[in-house]
Amino acid sequence: MDRSKIRSLSVIAHIDHGKTTLSDRLLEVTGTVSARDMRAQYLDNMDIERERGITIKLQSVRLGWKDHVLNLIDTPGHVDFGYEVSRSLAACEGVILLVDAAQGIEAQTLANCYLALENDLEIVACLNKIDLPAAEPDLYAEEIENILGIPRDEVLRISAKTGEGIPDLLDAVIERIPAPEGDPDDPLQALIFDSHFDPYRGVVSSVRVMTGTLRSGDKLRFMQAGAVHEADEIGVRNPTNTPVEALGPGEAGYLIAGIKDVGEARSGETVTEVVARGMGKWDHYGVHTVAMALRLMGRGSAVRRVADSGSDAARWVTLDFGGERRAHLDVRAAENEWEVFSWTFAARTGNRYVAGKVADYDGFYHDQLKAVLDFFRTGEPPAPPEEALDTVAVIEGAERSRRADGAWISLDAA
């Protein structure tokens, strides 16, 4: 979807300043939950949360407002659950800072505001509970300006209980919070900001796509855990789980990958696609890795375009074969001996993956690598010339792409 229409935000405040009530009104005003199905503390699904009237675990939901999509995360306010807040902020571009119009700024107001500033987030400040007899919105708007530096005329005034000012708040979110960055054609980088275990589905992770595209059926590498899993289902929360085919940059949703241990999908985990990985000089090991990618994709699989968004130290090359068929190559600059090096590779064809591992000391690609290097040195086409020439075209296209800051370079299919 159009990234300019996406906003990702959290609601932060001191405990009992009305975050969960505000979330309820946002669900109601945006029409995400019908009036018939609406209930208090809609996003709180733990018994103790409902019993005590507090939020312990963050919850995310997708809202719709004036042709925009709002990814909302409701966070706890109690100091004991501050880590929940910090995790949610990493998945956002902005926050709604809620202040009680009858109490003003308190301890967690400051702590959460500083967290948002450290994450370079846009802050939309608003005074809640203006319907209370004891409310003093003018006094506390001035206090917000003096302590937090937010101009008093930018501080909104709402009542999450009655719904007063909620449409203006939604408009301010769209106007002030920036749209996410990221290119759907770039290699996948997604952030897990929460996980829980479902006895029927396994680990269900809340995920925010930073760049690239997350698709159902993708083979994914969980970087911290070092594990590889296949995405069985991805989707969005509306607020019930709704499966979708793909999530693009800026979108938040859930990921189910058949994981049985929450420890393999911790909060803060980075998720990427499985890639071809090499280590050595680009003009040697890069050639080798490209040749293996072309062989594993199958003869007749012409590369239509290539992009290289890497550097001298780490080349990150994407080969586009068309029809959702792509291969990602990750080649790190380092000295390596032929006898101890091995490559792993995976490529997607629709929802099917081709994977393989080859150790160079087996000699599996030694001859072809030598032939391609000879072509670079002599200009004489080696045998088989088609594969070698395709490899050369990809290498040269990657070089041009890197000089053009990672832009796509079209290749001659012939």
Secondary structure as the mmCIF struct_conf table of DSSP 4:
data_model
#
loop_
_struct_conf.conf_type_id
_struct_conf.id
_struct_conf.beg_label_comp_id
_struct_conf.beg_label_asym_id
_struct_conf.beg_label_seq_id
_struct_conf.end_label_comp_id
_struct_conf.end_label_asym_id
_struct_conf.end_label_seq_id
HELX_RH_3T_P HELX_RH_3T_P1 ARG A 3 LYS A 5
STRN STRN1 ILE A 6 ALA A 13
BEND BEND1 HIS A 14 HIS A 14
TURN_TY1_P TURN_TY1_P1 ILE A 15 ASP A 16
BEND BEND2 HIS A 17 GLY A 18
HELX_RH_AL_P HELX_RH_AL_P1 LYS A 19 VAL A 29
TURN_TY1_P TURN_TY1_P2 THR A 30 GLY A 31
BEND BEND3 THR A 32 VAL A 33
TURN_TY1_P TURN_TY1_P3 ALA A 35 ASP A 37
TURN_TY1_P TURN_TY1_P4 ALA A 40 LEU A 43
BEND BEND4 MET A 46 MET A 46
HELX_RH_AL_P HELX_RH_AL_P2 ASP A 47 ARG A 52
TURN_TY1_P TURN_TY1_P5 GLY A 53 GLY A 53
BEND BEND5 LYS A 57 LYS A 57
STRN STRN2 GLN A 59 TRP A 65
TURN_TY1_P TURN_TY1_P6 LYS A 66 ASP A 67
STRN STRN3 HIS A 68 ASP A 74
BEND BEND6 HIS A 78 HIS A 78
HELX_RH_3T_P HELX_RH_3T_P2 VAL A 79 PHE A 81
HELX_RH_AL_P HELX_RH_AL_P3 GLY A 82 LEU A 89
TURN_TY1_P TURN_TY1_P7 ALA A 90 ALA A 91
BEND BEND7 GLU A 93 GLU A 93
STRN STRN4 GLY A 94 ASP A 100
TURN_TY1_P TURN_TY1_P8 ALA A 101 GLN A 103
HELX_RH_AL_P HELX_RH_AL_P4 ALA A 107 GLU A 118
TURN_TY1_P TURN_TY1_P9 ASN A 119 ASP A 120
STRN STRN5 GLU A 122 ASN A 128
TURN_TY1_P TURN_TY1_P10 ILE A 130 ASP A 131
BEND BEND8 LEU A 132 LEU A 132
TURN_TY1_P TURN_TY1_P11 PRO A 133 ALA A 134
HELX_RH_AL_P HELX_RH_AL_P5 PRO A 137 LEU A 148
HELX_RH_3T_P HELX_RH_3T_P3 ARG A 152 GLU A 154
STRN STRN6 LEU A 156 ARG A 157
TURN_TY1_P TURN_TY1_P12 ALA A 160 THR A 162
TURN_TY1_P TURN_TY1_P13 GLU A 164 GLY A 165
HELX_RH_AL_P HELX_RH_AL_P6 ILE A 166 ARG A 176
BEND BEND9 ILE A 177 ILE A 177
HELX_LH_PP_P HELX_LH_PP_P1 PRO A 178 PRO A 180
TURN_TY1_P TURN_TY1_P14 PRO A 184 ASP A 185
BEND BEND10 ASP A 186 ASP A 186
HELX_LH_PP_P HELX_LH_PP_P2 PRO A 187 LEU A 188
STRN STRN7 GLN A 189 ASP A 198
TURN_TY1_P TURN_TY1_P15 PRO A 199 ARG A 201
STRN STRN8 GLY A 202 THR A 211
BEND BEND11 GLY A 212 GLY A 212
STRN STRN9 LEU A 214 ARG A 215
TURN_TY1_P TURN_TY1_P16 SER A 216 GLY A 217
STRN STRN10 LYS A 219 PHE A 222
TURN_TY1_P TURN_TY1_P17 MET A 223 GLY A 226
STRN STRN11 ALA A 227 GLU A 230
STRN STRN12 GLU A 233 ARG A 237
BEND BEND12 ASN A 238 THR A 240
STRN STRN13 ASN A 241 VAL A 244
BEND BEND13 GLU A 245 GLU A 245
STRN STRN14 ALA A 246 LEU A 247
TURN_TY1_P TURN_TY1_P18 PRO A 249 GLY A 250
STRN STRN15 ALA A 252 ILE A 256
HELX_RH_3T_P HELX_RH_3T_P4 VAL A 262 ALA A 265
TURN_TY1_P TURN_TY1_P19 SER A 267 GLY A 268
STRN STRN16 THR A 270 GLU A 273
STRN STRN17 ALA A 276 MET A 279
BEND BEND14 GLY A 280 GLY A 280
HELX_RH_PI_P HELX_RH_PI_P1 TRP A 282 GLY A 286
HELX_RH_AL_P HELX_RH_AL_P7 VAL A 287 MET A 297
TURN_TY1_P TURN_TY1_P20 ARG A 299 GLY A 300
STRN STRN18 ARG A 305 ASP A 308
BEND BEND15 ASP A 312 ALA A 313
STRN STRN19 ALA A 314 GLY A 322
TURN_TY1_P TURN_TY1_P21 GLY A 323 GLU A 324
STRN STRN20 ARG A 325 ARG A 332
HELX_RH_3T_P HELX_RH_3T_P5 TRP A 338 VAL A 340
STRN STRN21 SER A 342 THR A 349
TURN_TY1_P TURN_TY1_P22 GLY A 350 ASN A 351
STRN STRN22 ARG A 352 ALA A 359
HELX_RH_3T_P HELX_RH_3T_P6 ASP A 360 ASP A 362
TURN_TY1_P TURN_TY1_P23 GLY A 363 TYR A 365
HELX_RH_AL_P HELX_RH_AL_P8 HIS A 366 THR A 378
BEND BEND16 ALA A 383 PRO A 384
HELX_RH_AL_P HELX_RH_AL_P9 PRO A 385 ARG A 403
TURN_TY1_P TURN_TY1_P24 ALA A 404 GLY A 406
STRN STRN23 ILE A 409 SER A 410
#
